[in-house]
């Protein structure tokens, strides 16, 4: 196909126009054709052509009619919710959560498979959980894989997507040494070969969810903290104020040294932030100082609830551990504030959600005290707003973002398409609608 001076082909331009319309509808809510022109920067003719294609593909549908100041009523358009599905998976350190979504990111089905006993993180059982979870949610919703855009998965550790044979995960704290996770998942046959697995760091998927749909909307520079058994973070340095089209950089923030020759971390080093703030370490310190050893030996989430209950009852040891954790967490955030000067810091993850109401004021105070005055004055530290599903929502956005990039086509951009190429494209749906619907 002929390329212009910029090197872009007609197909590239068409794909970009389709992507612009779809993303504007997804993150701006239902709009008329007349509104889409100024919103996307496309001419009225281009908007008309693109909308016609997307309607023919089954990706757009009418969403009502509005008056137009004395002129002809205007038809609103939105992305058809049932035109595609995504699966989001959170491979956590206490359970594997699997959720099936439509294109509005409305949940259609879910399942949770606990990891027992604590500390057992063999990859085989986790791969089995993923396979079982995919089959369960598809069966529960009564849908097949013909409209499935992909399976997004958030995992602990460093993710290498460019490894030969598929994505490899380096999870030092959980004993994963170059685990070929994509290859192992593909071997299960849980989905057909043409459906992609897109694997990323869990803190990054959490960050993308909060920036697209949660407390990060409106910020350009943010850090989103995943606080679970361990701690991690995602750095977003060029976010969109309207949400969407945002990618973060995962930070191994939990392995920042906060105490020279300090406590031994799960990674093997001494003095890591995670050795003082992760839920696993927090509970260990409570037990060492005379806390409820029986509770600590059981389920990690139940044990943290027991610690909080003890603190609420005035237990001095539990209160001391929480105070110490808040100070270390604040000090760790001060490094993020001084290095990256974000507008917002958001705290999520299962442990973050449990601990936040109890320690957030103290965390803010310590972060301010340990930070430089100027960056500390411009940052806000808040809880994430998406709750325990944030990682799975973020994981589901991975195939969705790839779908946007392809202009709403299931086939990759480099793959040949027939004739003018309006082959089946499963698409996305408007975002005020998406945000409102999935949060409802």
N, C-alpha and C positions, 0 to 999 in steps of 0.2 A: 504494500500500500504506500502511496506517495507521501513523503514527509515534507513538511514546510521548512522554512528557514530555521525555526526553533528546534527542528528535529522531531517535532510531534506529528504523528500521523492523524488522518481523519478519525481513525478508530480511537486514538488517544483523546482527541478533543471530545468525541461523542461520550466516551467513558467518563471524562471529567465533568461534562455537563450533567450526565445522569447522576453522578455522585453528588454534585452540588445540590441538585433538586432534592434528592433523597435525604441528604443530611439536613438540609434546611427544614424539610417537613418533619424529620425525626426530632430535631432539637428545638424547633420553633413552633410546633403544633400545626393543626390544620390551617391551610392557607388557600387563597384563591390563586388562579393563574396570574391575575394582575399583580398580586402581592409578591409572587415568586420572582418576578423580573427584578425589581429593586433589591430584593433580599439576596439573590444569587449573583447579580451583575450580568445576567444573561438577557439577550434581546427577547421581545415578546414572541418573535418567530421561533427562536431556539427553545423557549419555555414550552410553547405549544407543541413542537415536535417531540421534545423529551417526555412531556406529560402523556402525549398520545402513545408513545412506545411503552411507557411504564404502565399505563392503564391496560394496554393490549397484553402485556406480560402478566397481568393480574396483581401487580404490586401496589397500585394506587386504587383507592376507592373514594366515592363521594362521601362527604361528612356534613352535609347540610347546605343550606343556602342562606346568604346574608344580604341585607339591603346595601346599596352603594350610593348613598347621598343623592337620591333622586334618579339615578341611572338604572340600568338593568340589574336585577339581582345577580349576585356572584356565587358560583358554586365553590364550596370549600373542598379541598382534597386532603387526604391523609393516606398513610401507608397501610395496606391491608394486613391486619394482625395475623391472620392464619396463613399467610403466603409462605412462611418459612418458620423453622424452629431452630433453637440452639440448645445445647446442653452445657451447663457450667458445673465444674467439679472442684471442690475444695479438699485437697489432700492435706488435712490438718495433722496435728500431732496427737489428737485424742479421738478423731473420727474422720471418716470420709463422707462428705455431704455431696449428693448428686441432685441437680435440679434441671428440669426441662422447662424451657420458656418459649413463648411465641415471640413474634418480632416486636411487640410492645414491651417485651421483657415482663410480661405477665406470667407468673408461675403456673404451669399446667400440672406438674407432678414433682414429687421429691421423695428422697429416701436418705436415711443416715445409717451408716454402718460403723459401729464403734471399733476402735483399735484396742485390743486387750491382749495381754496385760500391758500396763504402762511401761514405756521404754522399749517395747518390742516393735521394731520398725522394719521388719523384713519386707523386701519389695514384693515377694510373691503374693502374700495375702493382700497387699494393697492393690496390686494389679487385679486380683480376683474380685476385690470390693468394687473396683471401677467397672469391671465387666458386668458384675451382678447389678450394680446400680444403674447402668445404662439400660439394661434389659428391663429392669423394674419400672423405671419412669416412662419408658416408651409404652410398655404394656398397660400401665395405670392410666395413661392419657389416651390410649387407643390409637396411637399414631405410628406410622412407619418411618423409615429413614429416607424416603424419597424427597422430603422437603427439609431434611436436616442439613444446615449449613456447615456444621462442624461441632467438635467437642473441645471446649476450652478447659484447661486444667491449671489450677494454681497449686504450686508445690513449694516446700521449704528448699532453700539452697540456691546455688548458682546454676543457671540454665544455659546450656550451650545448644542453640538451635542449628548451628552450622556443622555439627559433627556428622561424619559419614554414617549413613544408615538411619539418620533421624535424631531427634532431640535427646541429649544426654543430660542427666542431672548430677551435680556435684554437691551432695548434702553432707558435709563433714560432721555436723552436729548430730545427725541421725544415722551415721554409718553408711551413707551412700557414696561410694567411690566410683564416679563415672558410670552411673546406672543408665543403660540404654532404654529409657522408659518408653519412648515412642515405639521402638521396635517390639518391646515386650507387650505393649497394649495392642499393637497391630496384630500380633500373633494370636490374640484371643478371638479375633473375628467378631468383636462386639458390634462393629459397624462396617459397612462395605469399604473396600480399599479406596474408593474415590472421595470418601468423607474424611476431611483432615482432622488430626489431633493437633491442637495448638497449645503448647505447654509453656508456662511462664512462672516466674517467681510469684508466690502468693501475696507478698507485700505490694508488688506492682499491680496485680489484678485488683486488690483492695483499693489502691490509689486511683486506678482508672475508674472504678465504680463510683467512688466518692466525687471525683472530678466531673464525671458525666451526669450523675443523677443525685448526688448527695450534698454534703456540707462543703464540698470544694467548688461547687458551681459559682462562677463569678470571679474566681481567683486565677491569676496567671502564674504565680509562683507559690508552690505549696509543698509540704512534706507530710506524707500520710504514714503513720506508725502502725505496724501490725504487732500487737502485744498479745502473745499467747504463751505457750510453754517456754518459748524463747522470744526474742524481739527482733524485728527488722523494720525497714522503712523504704518508702519510694519517694523519689525526688521528682517533682514536676516543675520545669523551668519555663515552659512556654505554653501554658494552658489557654484554652479558649474561654472567654467570659460567658459564652452561651452554652458551655458544655460540649462534649464530643471532641473528636479529632485530637485527643490528648494522649500522649504516651509518657510514661514515667521511667526513671532510671532506678532499678532496685539498688538499695544500699545495704551492705552488710554492717549496718550500724550497730547491731548487737555485739559486734566483735571489736569495737573501739575499746582501747585500754583505758579504764577509769581508775585503776588501782595497781600500781607497780607491785609485782610479787603478791598479788591479791588472791582471791578465791580462784580455784581452778574451774574453768568453763567447760561445757560439754565439748567444745571444739578442741580441747587439750591445752589451750593457752591459759595464762594466769591473768586475772584482773579484768576480764572482759565485762562490758556493761551488762551483758546477758547473765553473767554469773551473780548479779545483784538485783536485776529487775525482772527477768523471766519468771513465769509462774512456778516452774519447776524449782528454781533456785530459791524463790521467795518461800515456798513451802518447806524446802530443806532447812532454811535458816530458822523457820518457826519451830520445826521439830527439834533442831539442835539446841534450842533455848528452852525446851520443855513444853512445846506445844503438843497438840493432839497427834501423837505418832500414829495411832491407828487410822485416823482420818487421812493423814498424809500418805499412808501406804496404799490407799484405795484410789478411786477415780479422781483425777486431777481437778476437774471442775467441782466435784462435791467437796474435795478437800479445801479448795479456795473459798467456797461458800462457808465452810466450817470456820475458817480463819476469820472471815468477815463477821460472822456471827459472834465469835469470841471477842473481836474488837468492839463490836456494837454493845457487848455486855460489859465492857470496861476492862477486859483482860490486858494487863500491862505489856506482856510479851508480844501479843498480837499487835497492839497499837505501836509498839516500838519497831516491829518489823515493817509495818505499813509506812511509818514515818521515814524510816531508813530507805525504803524502796522509793518513796516519793522524792527524796532528795537525790538519790542516784539517777532517777529518771529525769528530773529537772536538770541535773548537771549534764546528762547526756544530750538533752534537748538544747542546752546552751551551746554545745559544740555545733549542732546543726544550724542554730540561729546565727552564730558567728561566721560559719563557713559559707552558708548559702543565702542568708538573709531572706527567708520566705515571708510571704504575706500571712500564710496560715499554717498551722500545724494541727493535724487531725489525728485523734487516737482511736483506733479500732482494734479488732481481734477479740476473741472470746474473753480473755483475761482483762483486756482493756475495758470492755463493756461492763464487766463485773466490778472492777476496781475504780473506774473513773468517778462515779458519784462519791466515793469515799476519799480519794486522794487528789482529784484534779486541782482544787484551790492551792494545795501545798506544792504540787508540781509546777504550777504557774509561778508561784512565789520563788521557788528555787531556780527555775529557769531564768527568771529575770535577774536574780541576784548574781548568777554565775555568767551572765551574758554581757556583752558590750551594750552601753545604753542605747545607741542609735538603732541598731537592728532589733533590740528587745522592744523598743517603743512602737515599732511598726508591725509586730507579729501578734496574732491572736492564737491561743491554744484552746482547742475545743474538742469535743467528742465527735466522731463520725456519726452520721445520721442514718445509715443504712442497716444497722443492727448486725445480727449474726450471719445474715445471708450475703454480706457485702463481697466476700471473696468469690462466692459462686456467681453472683451477678457480674462481677468484674471478669471472671473467667468466661462467662457467656459472651461478653463484649469482644473477646478476642476474635472468634469467627465473624462476628458482626462487623468489626472494624475492617477485616479483610474483605468482606462483602461490599462495604462502602467503597473501598479502594478499587474494586473491580467494576464499579458503576452499577452494582446490582445484578451481577451475573455470577452464576455458580462456577463457571469455568474460569481458570486463571487468565489474565490479560494476554499471555503469550500463546494460549491455546487457540487453534484455528476455530473460527465460527463460520457458519454458513451464511451465504447471501448477505443481506444487510445486517443480519446478526441479531435479530430480536428474539433469540432463543430463550428458553425458560430462564428466568432470572428470579430468584426468590429475594424478597427485599425487606426493607425495614420500615418501621412505622413511626410516625410523628412523635416528637419527644415531649412536648407538653403532655400529649396524650400518653406517651410511654411512661413519663415520670409519674403523672397523676395516676395512671392505671395500676402500675406495678406497686406503687406505694400505697394504694388504697386498701 
